[in-house]
């Protein structure tokens, strides 16, 4: 909420609204309080499958909503979208579900996927609107009968703050023989990290000075989480440099020459938007979400998903670009962010919706 939506939160506070945030307590909770949000620590296992825990979550949210009586509730991610929508209905309060990506439920098949879709089908009946970040995700929900198409809206990503994510004056172009790639993501197989490692291994055999970096938190309880022992093994092999987690990704993006995201599916990937805003060329898979951010050959390259060989060829093509065309590609990326993904447009959308409810 703080990292991705503080612009929206700050704008609503500036407009005079009392803004409440309910989420598990973490290191960003204090920052939310400082900016003026009323923070409610919420016990929630994002990936847990215990029905009793989920019933307690509905009860906790229902009690909170009856106590606050907000004008409107915005829900993000799968469990709040499902259980929060039910709790809001029981409390008689209008809510909007925001689907930021389809993730594990649509990438994989099995019991968890089928149950999740069934719950979506029930809960989204009670949401006033359902927002998606790209047309493909909206189409997937509608085709599976999970939501009434009349409720669906497209939000242009979650926006990027072009003032905050700007190229520092001392950020340089690649020097001969040196090129740095960066992947920013949670440590999940579904983010294409395995393909990134395989591509890095192939590149390093031909370009010894290339660095392939990985930045992001552990995958937690996600079924697609990569074990820490595997990350350690890759580091010992020398194929990647793991940077851990940081509170501010801008220095890492500025130090990189290209940001890579070979994900299997996204909403609209924040890491790519931030990289483009900072005039860094990007490489990503030609899948929903990523395609919205990249103009192939102009702001970066698209590659086939789950294909390390094709990813390696696109990374090598980026290495071989001359500095002038590399800068041109980065500048085109920032221009696209200004046109299509400026956070101010997203804030204006939230303001219109909240004002209509208020």
C-alpha positions in Angstrom: 0.0 0.0 0.0 2.8 2.4 0.8 5.1 1.5 -2.0 2.6 1.2 -4.8 -0.3 3.5 -3.8 1.0 6.2 -1.6 0.3 8.8 -4.3 -3.4 7.8 -4.2 -3.5 7.8 -0.4 -1.8 11.2 -0.2 -4.2 12.7 -2.7 -7.3 11.5 -0.8 -5.9 12.7 2.5 -5.1 16.1 0.8 -8.7 16.2 -0.3 -9.8 16.0 3.3 -10.9 12.4 3.5 -10.1 10.1 6.5 -8.2 7.2 4.9 -8.0 3.9 6.7 -5.7 1.1 5.7 -6.1 -2.5 6.9 -3.1 -4.8 6.2 -0.7 -7.1 8.0 1.8 -5.0 10.1 5.2 -4.7 8.5 8.0 -2.2 8.1 5.9 0.2 6.0 3.0 0.5 8.5 4.9 3.3 10.3 5.3 5.3 7.1 1.5 5.0 6.4 0.8 6.4 9.8 3.2 9.2 9.3 1.6 10.3 6.1 -1.8 10.5 7.8 -3.5 7.1 7.3 -5.3 5.4 10.1 -3.6 2.0 10.1 -5.4 -1.2 11.3 -3.1 -4.2 11.8 -4.8 -7.2 10.2 -4.0 -10.8 10.8 -4.0 -12.5 7.3 -2.1 -15.4 5.8 -1.9 -14.3 2.1 -1.3 -17.9 0.8 -2.8 -19.9 3.7 -5.5 -22.5 2.9 -7.0 -23.0 6.3 -10.8 -22.4 6.1 -11.0 -21.5 9.7 -8.4 -18.7 9.3 -10.4 -17.4 6.3 -13.6 -17.4 8.3 -11.8 -15.4 11.0 -10.6 -13.0 8.3 -14.2 -12.4 7.1 -15.3 -11.8 10.7 -12.4 -9.4 11.5 -13.1 -7.4 8.3 -16.8 -7.3 9.0 -16.3 -6.0 12.5 -13.8 -3.4 11.3 -16.1 -2.2 8.5 -19.1 -1.9 10.9 -16.9 0.1 13.3 -15.5 2.5 10.7 -18.5 2.7 8.4 -16.5 4.0 5.4 -18.0 5.6 2.3 -16.3 3.0 0.1 -13.8 0.2 0.5 -11.1 -0.7 -2.0 -9.8 -4.3 -1.9 -6.5 -5.4 -3.4 -5.2 -9.0 -4.0 -7.0 -12.3 -4.0 -8.1 -12.8 -0.3 -9.3 -9.2 0.3 -11.0 -9.3 -3.0 -12.9 -12.4 -2.1 -13.4 -12.3 1.7 -13.4 -8.5 2.0 -16.1 -8.2 -0.7 -18.2 -10.7 1.4 -17.5 -8.8 4.6 -18.4 -5.5 3.0 -21.7 -6.9 1.7 -22.6 -8.2 5.2 -21.8 -4.8 6.6 -23.9 -3.0 4.0 -20.9 -1.0 2.6 -20.0 -0.4 -1.0 -16.8 -1.9 -2.2 -14.6 -2.1 -5.3 -12.3 -5.1 -6.0 -9.0 -4.3 -7.8 -7.4 -7.3 -9.5 -3.7 -6.4 -9.8 -2.8 -9.6 -11.6 -4.1 -13.1 -12.0 -1.0 -14.9 -10.6 -1.0 -18.4 -9.5 -4.7 -19.0 -9.8 -4.7 -18.6 -13.6 -1.1 -19.7 -14.4 -1.6 -23.1 -12.8 -4.4 -25.7 -12.7 -5.6 -27.9 -9.8 -7.9 -27.8 -6.8 -6.6 -24.5 -5.4 -7.2 -22.8 -8.8 -10.7 -24.3 -9.1 -11.7 -23.3 -5.5 -10.3 -19.8 -5.9 -12.3 -19.3 -9.1 -15.5 -20.5 -7.4 -15.0 -18.1 -4.5 -14.3 -15.2 -7.0 -17.6 -16.1 -8.8 -19.5 -15.8 -5.5 -17.8 -12.8 -3.9 -17.5 -10.5 -7.0 -21.3 -10.5 -7.2 -21.2 -8.2 -4.2 -18.6 -5.7 -5.4 -19.9 -2.4 -6.9 -17.1 -2.4 -9.5 -14.2 -4.7 -10.4 -11.1 -3.0 -11.8 -8.4 -4.7 -13.9 -5.0 -3.4 -15.0 -5.2 -4.9 -18.5 -7.8 -6.1 -21.0 -6.6 -9.7 -21.1 -7.2 -10.1 -17.4 -10.6 -8.6 -17.7 -11.4 -11.0 -20.6 -10.2 -14.0 -18.6 -12.5 -13.2 -15.7 -15.5 -12.6 -18.0 -14.9 -15.7 -20.1 -14.8 -17.9 -17.0 -18.0 -16.4 -15.8 -16.3 -15.0 -12.6 -17.7 -11.4 -12.9 -20.5 -9.5 -14.6 -18.9 -7.6 -17.5 -21.0 -4.6 -16.7 -19.1 -4.1 -13.5 -15.6 -4.2 -15.1 -13.4 -1.2 -15.6 -9.8 -0.9 -16.9 -7.4 1.1 -14.7 -4.2 2.2 -16.5 -1.9 0.2 -14.3 -1.4 1.6 -10.8 0.6 4.5 -12.3 4.2 5.6 -11.8 5.3 8.8 -10.2 7.4 10.4 -12.9 9.0 12.9 -10.5 10.1 10.3 -8.0 11.3 7.8 -10.7 13.5 10.0 -12.8 17.0 9.4 -14.2 19.7 10.8 -12.0 22.2 13.1 -13.7 25.2 10.9 -13.2 23.6 7.7 -14.7 25.8 6.5 -17.5 25.5 4.4 -20.6 27.3 1.0 -20.8 31.0 1.1 -21.3 32.7 -1.4 -23.6 32.7 -4.9 -22.3 30.4 -4.1 -19.3 26.7 -4.6 -19.1 24.4 -5.0 -16.1 21.0 -6.7 -16.2 18.6 -6.5 -13.3 15.4 -8.5 -12.5 13.2 -7.1 -9.8 10.5 -9.5 -8.5 9.5 -11.7 -5.6 11.5 -14.9 -5.7 8.9 -17.0 -7.6 9.3 -19.5 -10.4 6.3 -17.9 -12.0 8.3 -14.7 -12.4 10.6 -16.5 -14.9 13.6 -16.4 -12.6 14.6 -19.9 -13.7 14.7 -18.8 -17.3 16.6 -15.7 -16.3 19.3 -17.8 -14.6 19.6 -20.1 -17.6 19.9 -17.1 -20.0 22.5 -15.6 -17.7 24.5 -18.8 -17.7 24.5 -18.8 -21.6 25.4 -15.1 -21.8 28.3 -15.3 -19.4 29.8 -18.1 -21.5 30.2 -15.5 -24.3 30.4 -12.2 -22.4 32.4 -12.6 -19.2 31.9 -9.1 -18.0 28.1 -9.2 -18.0 26.4 -9.0 -14.6 23.0 -10.5 -14.0 21.4 -9.2 -10.8 18.3 -10.3 -8.9 16.5 -8.1 -6.4 13.4 -9.0 -4.4 11.9 -10.6 -1.4 11.4 -14.3 -0.7 8.3 -15.8 -2.1 6.9 -16.7 1.4 4.1 -19.2 1.4 3.4 -18.9 -2.4 3.4 -22.4 -4.0 5.8 -21.0 -6.7 8.4 -19.8 -4.1 12.0 -20.5 -4.9 13.9 -22.0 -1.9 16.7 -19.9 -0.4 19.1 -22.8 -0.9 18.6 -22.5 -4.7 19.4 -18.8 -4.7 22.5 -19.6 -2.7 23.5 -22.3 -5.2 23.2 -19.8 -8.1 25.3 -17.3 -6.3 28.0 -19.8 -5.5 28.0 -20.8 -9.2 28.5 -17.1 -10.0 25.7 -17.0 -12.5 23.7 -14.3 -10.6 24.3 -11.6 -8.0 21.4 -11.5 -5.5 20.9 -8.1 -4.0 18.4 -9.0 -1.4 15.6 -6.5 -0.7 15.8 -2.7 -0.5 13.3 0.0 0.5 14.2 2.1 -2.6 14.8 0.4 -5.9 15.9 3.6 -7.7 19.7 3.2 -7.1 19.6 -0.4 -8.4 17.7 0.6 -11.5 20.0 3.6 -12.2 23.1 1.3 -11.9 21.6 -1.3 -14.3 21.6 -0.9 -18.1 18.5 -3.1 -18.7 15.7 -4.4 -16.5 14.4 -7.9 -17.3 11.1 -9.6 -16.3 10.5 -13.0 -18.0 7.2 -13.4 -16.0 4.5 -15.9 -17.0 1.7 -13.4 -16.4 1.3 -9.9 -14.9 -1.3 -7.2 -14.2 0.8 -4.3 -15.2 4.3 -4.9 -13.8 5.5 -2.1 -11.6 9.2 -2.9 -12.0 9.0 -2.4 -15.8 7.1 0.9 -15.4 9.7 2.2 -12.9 12.6 1.1 -15.1 11.0 2.8 -18.2 10.4 6.0 -16.2 14.1 6.0 -15.3 14.9 5.6 -19.0 16.1 2.1 -18.8 15.4 -0.3 -21.7 13.5 -3.4 -20.6 13.1 -7.0 -21.7 10.0 -9.0 -20.8 7.8 -11.9 -22.0 5.1 -11.3 -24.5 2.3 -12.0 -22.0 -0.6 -10.1 -20.7 0.5 -7.1 -18.6 4.1 -7.0 -20.0 2.8 -6.3 -23.5 1.0 -3.2 -22.2 4.3 -1.6 -21.0 6.7 -2.5 -23.8 6.6 -1.4 -27.4 8.7 -4.1 -28.9 11.9 -2.8 -30.5 11.2 0.8 -29.4 11.2 0.8 -25.6 12.6 -2.7 -25.1 12.3 -6.3 -26.4 9.6 -8.9 -25.9 10.6 -12.6 -25.8 8.7 -15.8 -25.7 7.6 -17.0 -22.2 9.3 -19.9 -20.6 12.0 -19.8 -23.3 15.5 -19.2 -21.9 17.1 -19.4 -25.3 14.9 -16.6 -26.7 15.4 -14.5 -23.6 19.2 -14.9 -23.9 19.1 -13.8 -27.6 17.1 -10.7 -26.6 19.6 -9.9 -23.8 22.5 -10.3 -26.2 20.8 -8.0 -28.7 20.6 -5.4 -25.9 24.3 -5.8 -25.1 25.2 -5.2 -28.7 23.2 -1.9 -29.1 25.4 1.2 -29.4 25.1 3.8 -26.6 23.1 6.2 -28.8 20.4 3.7 -29.7 20.4 2.4 -26.1 19.7 6.0 -24.8 17.0 6.4 -27.5 15.2 3.3 -26.3 15.3 4.5 -22.7 14.0 7.9 -23.6 11.1 6.3 -25.6 10.2 4.2 -22.5 9.9 7.4 -20.3 7.8 9.1 -23.0 5.4 6.0 -23.0 5.1 6.2 -19.2 4.2 9.9 -19.5 1.5 9.2 -22.1 0.0 5.9 -20.8 0.9 5.4 -17.1 1.3 8.7 -15.4 0.2 8.3 -11.8 -1.7 11.6 -11.9 -4.2 10.0 -14.3 -4.7 7.1 -11.9 -5.2 9.5 -8.9 -7.7 11.5 -10.9 -9.7 8.3 -11.5 -9.8 7.4 -7.8 -10.8 11.0 -7.0 -13.8 10.8 -9.4 -14.9 7.5 -8.0 -14.6 8.5 -4.4 -16.4 11.8 -5.0 -19.2 10.0 -6.7 -19.7 7.8 -3.6 -19.2 10.7 -1.1 
